[in-house]
Amino acid sequence: MAAAKKLMSVRRDWRERDVRVVLAALIIAVATVATIALFASQLQRTLVSSASSFLAADRQLEAENGRPVPEPWITEAMDRGLETGRMVEFSTMVFGSDAFQLVSVKAVSNEYPLRGELEIQGPSEGSRVQVQNGPAPGEVWINPRLLRLLDIQVGDTLEVGSRKLTVSGLVLREPDGGFSLSALAPRVMMHVDDVASTGVLQEGSRVKYVYLFAGEEASLECYYQWLQPQLEPSHEWEGVRDGETFSRSLDRAESFLLLGGSLAVLLAAVAVAVASRQYALSQRDTVALLKTLGLGSSGIGRLYLKRLGLWGVTGMVGGLLVALPLFWILTRLLSEALERPVPFQLDSAALTPALLTAVVSLFAFAYPPIRRLRNVPAMRVLRSQPGETGREALPDMLIAIVAVFGLVWLYAGEVSLVISLLGGLALLLGALGVLGWVLVATLRKVRGGGHAWRLALVGLYRHRRASLSQIAVFAMTLMLATTLILVRTSLLDDWQAQLPDDAPNHFLINIAPDAVDEVAAYWEERGQPLDQLYPMVRGRFTELNGQPVKEVVSKDQRVGALNRELNLTWMPSLPADNVIVEGSWFEEGQTDGVSVEADLAAALDLALGDELTFTIGSDKVNATVTSIRTVQWDSMKPNFYMAFPPGGALTNMPATWITSFHLPRDRKSELNEFSRRFPTVSLLEIDNIIERIQEIVRQVTQAIEAILVLILAAALVVMAAVVSATLQDRQREGALLRTLGGRQSLLVRSTMLEFALLGGFAGILGVAAAEAAVWALQFRMFEGAFSWHWQVVLPIPIISAVVLSLFGRWQLRPVLSVSPMLLLRRLE
Amino acid sequence: MQTTNSDSQRPMLRVENLTHRVSLETDTLTILKAVSLEINRGESVAIVGRSGSGKTTLLGLLAGLDTPTEGTVELDGAIISRLSEDERAQLRAHRVGFVFQSFQLLPALTALENVMLPLELAGMEAPEKRARELLERVGLGERLTHTPRQLSGGEQQRVAIARAFASDPAILFADEPTGNLDNRTGQEISDLLMALNQEQGTTLVMVTHDEQLAARCSRQFHIEAGELTEPVAQVELAH
């Protein structure tokens, strides 16, 4: 069947403009969705891995009751094939040659760290090295600041309790040196086997036993199921998602990528729908002829179904050929930002949505018009028959819209995303209806003539049905692209605001009340003023409405906050990045009440008016919940679950003060002087972590930009599809106009004006619908406040008008370059 | 297939009381009014009439491209209105050939492939050999690999004629076969058509307003405002 086969070959199809558009749309859709899904899964692995290295393991079990956990718990974990490790953390005084210092000791077993690396500096002033083990027995690694504080050198000895240990290295960074405020004093790291010989730990000492676990996710989960019933309240099981501080940035990047992917799906669907309808129209003569030559409708159906299948395969293969190198590049970019890159891994499950996109857009959007080809009357070979009115296509369109939004839902797993986008589209179509009515009512009065403006307006009116459907598709495309641009802008702004270059990167903790002014003045003089200082009182939340909280709150609700001492504070005014969601902030002079952080309130079912009791040392403090507020945990500033008013119940409790400030990297040495001047103030350095987050955000931003480019390419394909749909008609009109004596300049100007009007209208509608969709999305997916982005939004209708008028000019090329007669004959 | 060829005396085409109406927005238009005719095997018949007289509609109904509002068309023993669309397609594939005014070649296929297409659709053997022979016969043996765009109007119509005869049809329908061609080319094309028709012994039904071409057929019908006037004998017409 050489001839019939040739009729179906993709190579032949490629020569047809509409098929090229369908294939390009499919390829871009598959490429975008696949790249995004692959990258999102890579990002997810990076996230888990980074978070794991924040724990130095996949999971941690902490015992805060000063006793090790029963040995069988650990043996059970090993029996289940999990890697395990052990740490003991406590504070103690250490002695150098002739000075002593309170330090925070971390004694680790041979396995530490199970995940991530330690960064140390060896004995010879050598370079930094990354190692995956702690110090050997008999040795210690210490925080570099201790060299000055104790006036010792690497190689000297240090006394920990009754044991002398050799300083064999400096700890520059620990994988689990996250944001825990327990690490107040400078670090001394030793081997866990040496702990007993120091004699420091006595019955009742304040000590924390930490157990590390790593292994297959399923095994970890199984083990936890086994362990959970045996855990006591003082035991805390920590997973990667619990200790998140920086994961929110990446989470939101992931949301963004999913949104991008969903938009790619929608855009591809639109392009496929437009181009395949156009293709179906152009195939009617061929179908009529094939019928005349004796091919039955089922044969016609098979012929085109086979062709759709070939397109599908071409789209999938082509899409993957684009996606894989792109994914590789993006992963390389991300890896460069990470110190411990996650190996490049092709997650084949991530490809499913991409392939599904191709199948759904083909069968929901391309198949219906092509299926209707079977109904083309054979009589068409003798005489042209009335075409489709578009009414037949309506039920198909509804099914297709359901299908594609179902796909988005499946893909992004966000109902709110689907609703926001559908809402935006509905708004757009409503506005379009109004515009159509206005167009018909006002343009009807315009009379044609030798003026470009009038010709353009008459053109719009004469093609009003085509004009409106073009505006609809352009506006939809612009809406989707603008949505993405807006979300990207607000995401980047948000990240920038969250982690500006001068974000606080050091915490000062344990500032005695009488040293507060002095410490503030110290940094003020050095040009690095402190952020607000907060008092901090440690206390446990013990009773809720007079009942012991552990009885009132079900075991499922038990959050970490109940198991440990909370940092309570009082503050005169609401921090700028906190938002009251219920109740109201303390009034001037009010001394009772407490403001609770929203997530904790939700987890414990706390409501306004609940009476909370805190145990602080041997005292009890009562307070009624007067407000619930959200907190920016990743603001790198002190944040509190519980805030009291000044002069309230906390005022007389023993407090120390806490603050954060920014210190540039090149001035880090000044910290030594500060530590000597204020030896009791603890310093928490988080500059390394912040730099890492900033670098990751930068790389993810690049990935997002790359995705945006892909989406915009998809939008251009849609535009090309729509414009090429009317190409022949417009060329014929242009040729006729020239034949009848129209000047070239008139033709050019009126066409460009007509397209500019189309683009302008579509731009205004699209941008309005995008703002509406973003407004809805911002609340639900990105948890940010909505703000208008005039600077982004305003140029879009203008750009769309300019681009479309250039498109129009480009369309006219053949009309202007050849004689009208030749053109008319060619278009016959 | 309901066709039976056993009775070679049966007319190739029998039309009884054929009426065709189309509904417009406001009223109904009657295009053909109670047309009846019979065409025997091997005959060549011209249907002559002015634009809008209904001759193309009649041709479409005779060839089974459309179904009438009333009346019957019996083509080679099969009553067309009783066949399903697919059965009509089958009938066309095996028994019917077409030549159109606007050639109707598939632009993406070469001359050879255009001629092979109906052979392949009818499931015939060695389609390429047969297509080559026919293209040689119509004088295009050197142009096999050319696409319609690379051929002149007359050449395109030759390809169409080769295609029409390719599946060895019992009956050939031609719709203004010279309508898009200049006089001389038109003459060449009508010569070729009549010659092939003779050689193959095909029944020919042709719609035309070209009196000269019509005169070369054995019988002529005139159609005006949807009504067919009695066939006039060739001899009487000459007087």
Chai-1 contact restraints between the chains, C-beta under 6 A:
chainA,res_idxA,chainB,res_idxB,connection_type,confidence,min_distance_angstrom,max_distance_angstrom,comment,restraint_id
A,M1,B,E120,contact,1.0,0.0,6.0,A-B,restraint_1
A,A3,B,L109,contact,1.0,0.0,6.0,A-B,restraint_2
A,A3,B,E113,contact,1.0,0.0,6.0,A-B,restraint_3
A,A3,B,M116,contact,1.0,0.0,6.0,A-B,restraint_4
A,A3,B,L117,contact,1.0,0.0,6.0,A-B,restraint_5
A,A3,B,E120,contact,1.0,0.0,6.0,A-B,restraint_6
A,A4,B,E120,contact,1.0,0.0,6.0,A-B,restraint_7
A,R12,B,A108,contact,1.0,0.0,6.0,A-B,restraint_8
A,L289,B,Q104,contact,1.0,0.0,6.0,A-B,restraint_9
A,T292,B,F98,contact,1.0,0.0,6.0,A-B,restraint_10
A,L293,B,P118,contact,1.0,0.0,6.0,A-B,restraint_11
A,L293,B,L121,contact,1.0,0.0,6.0,A-B,restraint_12
A,G294,B,A89,contact,1.0,0.0,6.0,A-B,restraint_13
A,G294,B,R92,contact,1.0,0.0,6.0,A-B,restraint_14
A,G294,B,A93,contact,1.0,0.0,6.0,A-B,restraint_15
A,G294,B,L121,contact,1.0,0.0,6.0,A-B,restraint_16
A,L295,B,L121,contact,1.0,0.0,6.0,A-B,restraint_17
A,G296,B,D86,contact,1.0,0.0,6.0,A-B,restraint_18
A,G296,B,A89,contact,1.0,0.0,6.0,A-B,restraint_19
A,S297,B,E85,contact,1.0,0.0,6.0,A-B,restraint_20
A,A378,B,L65,contact,1.0,0.0,6.0,A-B,restraint_21
A,M379,B,G60,contact,1.0,0.0,6.0,A-B,restraint_22
A,M379,B,L65,contact,1.0,0.0,6.0,A-B,restraint_23
A,M379,B,D66,contact,1.0,0.0,6.0,A-B,restraint_24
A,V381,B,Q104,contact,1.0,0.0,6.0,A-B,restraint_25
A,L382,B,T56,contact,1.0,0.0,6.0,A-B,restraint_26
A,L382,B,G60,contact,1.0,0.0,6.0,A-B,restraint_27
A,L382,B,D175,contact,1.0,0.0,6.0,A-B,restraint_28
A,R383,B,T56,contact,1.0,0.0,6.0,A-B,restraint_29
